Amino acid sequence: MKQISFTTSGTCSKAINLEIDEEGRIHNVQFVGGCPGNTFGVARLVEGRKANEVIATLKGITCGAKPTSCPDQLAHALEQALIQ
């Protein structure tokens, strides 16, 4: 299991910690900061899903006038994790 710690940019959350297994499935997503209801919800929704599927679903989501969001930052974290 690969452990990832990603520093976010442009969001209320400051970091995202997660694990990816050998099959590319996501586990134990934890947002540091951010809106608890939203970040806990996103973390539960992606649990056990394939990273590529989640990237395709979440990448590009914005938050109000911000050019990014916590889900978008999770997609960036997963992209980085897959190339490491």
Stockholm file with secondary structure:
# STOCKHOLM 1.0

chainA/1-84         MKQISFTTSGTCSKAINLEIDEEGRIHNVQFVGGCPGNTFGVARLVEGRKANEVIATLKGITCGAKPTSCPDQLAHALEQALIQ
#=GR chainA/1-84 SS CEEEEEECSSSSEEEEEEEECTTSBEEEEEEEESCHHHHHHHHHHHTTSBHHHHHHHHTTCCBTTBSCCHHHHHHHHHHHHHHC
#=GC SS_cons        CEEEEEECSSSSEEEEEEEECTTSBEEEEEEEESCHHHHHHHHHHHTTSBHHHHHHHHTTCCBTTBSCCHHHHHHHHHHHHHHC
//
